[in-house]
Amino acid sequence: MDREWGSKPGSGGAASAQNEAIDRRERLRRLALETIDLAKDPYFMRNHLGSYECKLCLTLHNNEGNYLAHTQGKRHQTNLAKRAAREAKDAPAQPQPHKRKVSVRKTVKIGRPGYRVTKQFDGETKQRSLLFQIEYPEIEDLSKPRHRFMSSFEQRVQPFDKRFQYLMFAAEPYEIIAFKVPSTEIDKSTPKFFSHWDPDSKMFTLQLYFKTKPPEASKPQATPAANGTTAPGVPPRPLTQAPPPPPPPPQGLPPGVPTGNPSRAPPPPMSGSLPPPPPPMANGPRPMPPGGAPPAPPPPPGGSGTMANFTPGTQMGRPPMMMPPPPQGFMGQQMHGQGMRPPPPPPNMGQ
């Protein structure tokens, strides 16, 4: 018996609405797993039962695919829109910074103006000045030229140099021109710094004076050391040392007496040292050389009696003679060379 309704066994019949919904959610789950990272979803949460929850919609899901299918649904999208609107309403209004819009005029430049620069010097104040005369014959009506000073670090045309600055002049429709002047402080007092625009002759005049530099205090030049260098912060040493000045002359000396260092007294003899040798005589023997042995005293006279302690010269009221030291060498040679006789031996009165 043939069936007139349904599909034949083994053939793919038409899917029901329930099967189509299941298939659709499965496809969306696979697609969401490829494109969405659940770790970055602020509303995805896994509870202690092993299921998944949506913190925005407060719904419970058995697996990740079910949650991803929920995020693509109408309920979740509507809650997202409501949350964004409420946060935007509650957020305080941030004041926007006021940006001044400057409209740049686009005019056709007709070239550079003619100019004349005059260098001046004031003999009374010793100041140098510059006089600029700029001609603008084709300047726009009811407009005046402008000028400003520009630092060397502001411009991008030439390499910067702190020794110079730039004075710029501008007027439509002419090009902007600049003059390179020394970076010295400008005296902007009223009689010296002035600018003037003559609308009849179409000439702009500007004069400026430079301030004079204060004279620097003269500093002593440092004397280099022997090797040409000196340590920082240490005063250099003089190359030569001058001798000390002589002492002033003592008070009370008669005029004409030479002054100088007084002669020093000989040092006192030390205990145990030899006495100094006697001064040399005119015809006497030569003094003993330094380092020699002292002369031996003469032997005492022999015998006894009144003449035993006799010393020549003492009995007659004369001072005793000093015996010279024994001469060096043979007796005959020394006496013959000196032209003197030897002293007689003391008499032996006891014999």
C-alpha positions as CSV (number, residue, x, y, z in Angstrom):
1,M,0.0,0.0,0.0
2,D,1.5,3.2,-1.1
3,R,1.7,6.2,1.2
4,E,0.1,9.3,-0.2
5,W,1.3,11.7,2.4
6,G,4.8,12.4,3.9
7,S,8.0,11.3,2.4
8,K,9.2,7.9,1.5
9,P,11.5,6.1,3.9
10,G,15.1,6.9,3.3
11,S,14.5,10.2,1.4
12,G,15.2,13.6,2.9
13,G,11.9,15.0,3.9
14,A,11.0,18.7,4.5
15,A,12.3,19.9,7.9
16,S,10.0,21.2,10.4
17,A,10.1,24.7,11.9
18,Q,11.7,23.4,15.1
19,N,14.4,21.6,13.2
20,E,15.1,24.8,11.2
21,A,15.5,26.8,14.4
22,I,17.9,24.3,15.9
23,D,20.0,24.3,12.8
24,R,20.0,28.1,12.7
25,R,21.2,28.4,16.3
26,E,23.9,25.9,15.6
27,R,25.2,27.8,12.7
28,L,25.2,31.0,14.7
29,R,27.0,29.4,17.5
30,R,29.8,28.2,15.2
31,L,30.1,31.6,13.6
32,A,30.1,33.4,17.0
33,L,32.8,31.1,18.4
34,E,35.0,32.0,15.4
35,T,34.5,35.8,15.7
36,I,33.7,36.5,19.4
37,D,36.0,36.1,22.3
38,L,34.0,35.3,25.4
39,A,36.9,36.2,27.7
40,K,36.5,39.9,26.7
41,D,32.6,39.9,27.1
42,P,31.8,41.9,30.3
43,Y,28.3,40.2,30.6
44,F,29.5,36.6,30.3
45,M,29.7,34.7,33.6
46,R,30.1,31.0,34.6
47,N,28.4,30.0,37.8
48,H,29.2,27.3,40.3
49,L,26.8,24.8,38.7
50,G,28.7,24.8,35.4
51,S,26.2,26.7,33.4
52,Y,26.5,30.2,31.9
53,E,24.7,33.4,32.8
54,C,24.2,36.8,31.1
55,K,24.6,39.5,33.7
56,L,22.9,42.0,31.4
57,C,19.7,40.1,30.7
58,L,19.9,37.8,33.8
59,T,19.4,34.6,31.7
60,L,20.7,31.1,32.2
61,H,22.4,29.1,29.4
62,N,23.6,25.5,29.4
63,N,26.6,25.9,27.0
64,E,28.6,28.6,25.4
65,G,26.8,28.2,22.1
66,N,23.5,28.9,23.7
67,Y,24.9,32.1,25.2
68,L,26.4,33.2,21.9
69,A,23.0,32.7,20.2
70,H,21.5,34.8,23.0
71,T,23.9,37.6,22.4
72,Q,22.7,37.8,18.8
73,G,19.1,37.9,19.8
74,K,16.7,40.9,20.0
75,R,16.5,40.9,23.8
76,H,20.2,41.2,24.4
77,Q,20.6,43.9,21.7
78,T,17.8,45.9,23.2
79,N,19.3,45.8,26.7
80,L,22.6,46.9,25.3
81,A,21.1,50.0,23.7
82,K,19.3,50.9,27.0
83,R,22.5,50.6,29.0
84,A,24.4,52.8,26.6
85,A,21.7,55.5,26.7
86,R,21.6,55.5,30.5
87,E,25.3,55.8,30.8
88,A,25.5,58.6,28.4
89,K,22.8,60.5,30.4
90,D,24.4,60.0,33.8
91,A,27.9,60.9,32.6
92,P,28.8,64.5,33.5
93,A,29.3,66.8,30.6
94,Q,33.0,67.5,30.0
95,P,33.8,71.1,29.0
96,Q,35.2,71.2,25.6
97,P,38.3,73.4,25.1
98,H,37.7,76.5,23.1
99,K,39.7,76.3,19.9
100,R,40.3,79.5,18.1
101,K,39.9,79.1,14.5
102,V,42.2,81.3,12.4
103,S,41.3,81.6,8.8
104,V,44.3,81.6,6.5
105,R,44.0,84.1,3.8
106,K,44.9,82.8,0.4
107,T,46.2,85.7,-1.6
108,V,48.5,85.8,-4.6
109,K,51.9,87.2,-3.7
110,I,53.3,89.8,-6.1
111,G,57.0,89.7,-4.9
112,R,59.3,91.2,-2.4
113,P,59.2,94.9,-1.5
114,G,62.1,97.4,-1.9
115,Y,64.0,98.2,1.2
116,R,66.9,100.4,2.4
117,V,69.0,99.7,5.6
118,T,71.1,102.4,7.1
119,K,73.7,101.8,9.9
120,Q,74.1,104.5,12.5
121,F,76.3,105.3,15.5
122,D,75.6,107.7,18.3
123,G,78.8,109.2,19.6
124,E,77.3,110.4,22.9
125,T,75.8,107.2,24.1
126,K,78.2,104.9,22.1
127,Q,75.2,103.0,20.8
128,R,74.7,101.4,17.3
129,S,71.4,101.6,15.5
130,L,69.7,100.5,12.3
131,L,67.2,102.4,10.2
132,F,64.9,100.3,8.0
133,Q,62.9,101.8,5.1
134,I,60.5,99.4,3.4
135,E,58.5,100.5,0.3
136,Y,55.1,99.0,-0.3
137,P,53.6,100.9,-3.4
138,E,51.0,98.2,-4.1
139,I,49.8,97.6,-0.6
140,E,46.1,96.9,0.0
141,D,43.9,99.7,0.9
142,L,43.3,100.5,4.5
143,S,46.1,98.2,5.7
144,K,49.4,98.9,7.4
145,P,52.7,96.8,7.4
146,R,53.5,94.8,10.5
147,H,56.8,93.8,12.1
148,R,58.0,91.4,14.7
149,F,61.2,89.9,16.2
150,M,61.8,86.2,15.7
151,S,64.4,84.1,17.6
152,S,66.8,82.0,15.7
153,F,65.2,78.9,17.1
154,E,61.8,79.7,15.7
155,Q,62.7,79.8,12.0
156,R,63.4,76.7,9.8
157,V,65.1,78.3,6.9
158,Q,68.7,78.6,8.2
159,P,70.5,76.7,10.9
160,F,69.9,78.2,14.3
161,D,72.6,80.5,15.8
162,K,72.0,82.1,19.2
163,R,74.2,85.1,18.2
164,F,71.6,86.4,15.8
165,Q,67.8,87.1,15.6
166,Y,65.5,88.1,12.8
167,L,63.4,91.2,12.2
168,M,60.4,90.4,10.0
169,F,58.2,92.8,7.9
170,A,54.9,91.7,6.4
171,A,52.2,93.4,4.3
172,E,49.6,92.1,1.8
173,P,50.1,91.2,-1.0
174,Y,53.9,91.3,-0.7
175,E,56.0,88.4,0.5
176,I,57.4,88.4,4.1
177,I,60.9,89.6,4.3
178,A,63.3,89.2,7.3
179,F,66.6,90.8,8.3
180,K,69.3,89.0,10.3
181,V,70.5,91.3,13.1
182,P,72.7,90.6,16.2
183,S,71.0,89.0,19.2
184,T,71.7,92.0,21.4
185,E,69.2,93.5,23.8
186,I,67.3,96.3,22.1
187,D,66.7,99.7,23.7
188,K,63.0,100.1,23.4
189,S,62.7,103.5,25.0
190,T,60.4,106.0,23.2
191,P,62.9,108.4,21.6
192,K,65.1,105.6,20.2
193,F,62.7,102.9,19.1
194,F,60.0,104.0,16.8
195,S,58.1,103.0,13.6
196,H,56.1,105.1,11.2
197,W,53.9,104.4,8.2
198,D,53.5,107.1,5.5
199,P,50.4,106.4,3.5
200,D,51.2,109.0,0.9
201,S,54.7,107.8,0.0
202,K,53.8,104.1,0.9
203,M,57.0,103.8,3.0
204,F,57.3,102.0,6.3
205,T,60.2,103.3,8.6
206,L,61.6,101.5,11.7
207,Q,64.5,102.5,13.8
208,L,66.1,100.6,16.7
209,Y,69.1,101.0,19.0
210,F,71.2,98.3,20.6
211,K,72.1,98.6,24.2
212,T,75.7,98.9,25.0
213,K,77.3,96.1,27.0
214,P,78.6,97.0,30.5
215,P,82.4,97.0,30.7
216,E,83.6,93.9,32.4
217,A,85.8,94.2,35.5
218,S,89.4,93.7,34.8
219,K,90.5,90.3,36.1
220,P,94.1,89.4,36.8
221,Q,95.4,86.9,34.3
222,A,96.2,83.6,35.8
223,T,99.9,82.5,35.5
224,P,100.1,79.0,34.0
225,A,101.9,76.4,36.0
226,A,105.1,74.7,34.9
227,N,103.3,72.2,32.7
228,G,100.9,74.9,31.4
229,T,97.9,73.9,33.4
230,T,96.5,74.9,36.7
231,A,94.0,73.1,38.9
232,P,90.6,74.8,39.0
233,G,90.0,76.9,42.1
234,V,93.7,76.8,43.2
235,P,95.6,80.1,42.8
236,P,98.8,79.7,40.7
237,R,102.1,79.6,42.4
238,P,104.7,82.3,41.6
239,L,107.5,81.2,39.4
240,T,110.3,83.0,41.4
241,Q,110.3,83.9,45.1
242,A,111.7,87.2,46.0
243,P,114.2,87.4,48.9
244,P,112.9,88.8,52.2
245,P,113.6,92.5,52.7
246,P,116.6,93.4,55.0
247,P,115.9,94.3,58.6
248,P,115.7,98.0,59.5
249,P,118.8,99.5,61.0
250,P,118.9,99.6,64.8
251,Q,118.2,102.9,66.5
252,G,121.0,104.9,68.1
253,L,123.8,104.0,65.6
254,P,126.0,106.9,64.4
255,P,125.7,107.7,60.7
256,G,128.1,106.0,58.4
257,V,128.3,102.8,60.4
258,P,127.6,99.9,58.0
259,T,124.6,97.9,58.9
260,G,124.0,94.3,58.3
261,N,123.6,91.1,60.1
262,P,125.7,91.1,63.3
263,S,128.4,88.6,63.7
264,R,127.4,85.6,65.7
265,A,129.3,84.6,68.8
266,P,131.1,81.3,68.6
267,P,129.1,78.4,70.0
268,P,130.1,77.3,73.5
269,P,132.4,74.3,73.7
270,M,130.7,71.0,74.2
271,S,131.7,68.8,77.1
272,G,134.2,66.2,76.0
273,S,135.3,68.1,72.8
274,L,138.7,69.4,72.0
275,P,139.6,73.1,72.5
276,P,140.0,75.2,69.3
277,P,143.6,75.5,68.1
278,P,145.6,78.7,69.0
279,P,145.9,81.5,66.4
280,P,148.9,81.2,64.2
281,M,152.0,83.4,65.1
282,A,154.2,85.3,62.8
283,N,157.3,83.2,63.2
284,G,155.8,80.4,65.2
285,P,155.2,76.8,64.2
286,R,152.3,75.8,62.1
287,P,149.2,74.9,63.9
288,M,148.2,71.3,64.3
289,P,146.1,70.0,61.4
290,P,142.5,69.2,62.3
291,G,141.8,65.7,63.4
292,G,145.3,65.2,64.9
293,A,146.2,64.2,68.5
294,P,146.6,66.9,71.1
295,P,150.2,67.8,72.1
296,A,151.6,66.1,75.1
297,P,152.6,68.3,78.1
298,P,156.3,68.7,78.8
299,P,157.7,66.4,81.4
300,P,158.1,67.9,84.9
301,P,161.5,68.7,86.1
302,G,163.2,66.1,88.2
303,G,164.5,66.5,91.7
304,S,163.1,68.0,94.8
305,G,163.3,71.4,96.5
306,T,162.2,74.8,95.7
307,M,162.9,74.4,92.0
308,A,160.8,71.3,91.6
309,N,157.7,73.3,90.7
310,F,159.5,76.0,88.9
311,T,157.8,77.5,85.8
312,P,159.8,79.9,83.6
313,G,158.4,83.4,83.9
314,T,156.3,82.9,87.0
315,Q,159.1,83.9,89.4
316,M,159.9,87.1,87.6
317,G,156.4,88.5,87.4
318,R,155.8,87.6,83.8
319,P,152.9,85.6,82.5
320,P,153.7,82.0,81.7
321,M,154.6,81.2,78.1
322,M,152.5,79.0,76.1
323,M,154.4,76.0,74.8
324,P,153.8,75.5,71.1
325,P,152.8,72.1,69.9
326,P,155.6,69.8,68.8
327,P,156.6,70.3,65.1
328,Q,156.0,67.7,62.5
329,G,158.9,65.9,60.9
330,F,162.5,65.8,62.0
331,M,163.7,68.3,64.5
332,G,166.6,69.6,62.5
333,Q,164.6,70.1,59.4
334,Q,161.8,72.0,61.2
335,M,164.2,74.3,63.0
336,H,166.3,74.9,60.0
337,G,163.3,75.8,57.9
338,Q,161.8,78.2,60.4
339,G,165.1,79.9,61.4
340,M,164.7,79.5,65.1
341,R,166.6,77.6,67.9
342,P,165.0,75.1,70.1
343,P,164.2,76.1,73.7
344,P,166.8,75.0,76.2
345,P,165.9,72.2,78.5
346,P,164.8,73.2,82.0
347,P,167.7,73.1,84.4
348,N,167.9,70.3,86.8
349,M,168.6,72.1,90.1
350,G,168.3,69.1,92.2
351,Q,171.4,67.4,90.9
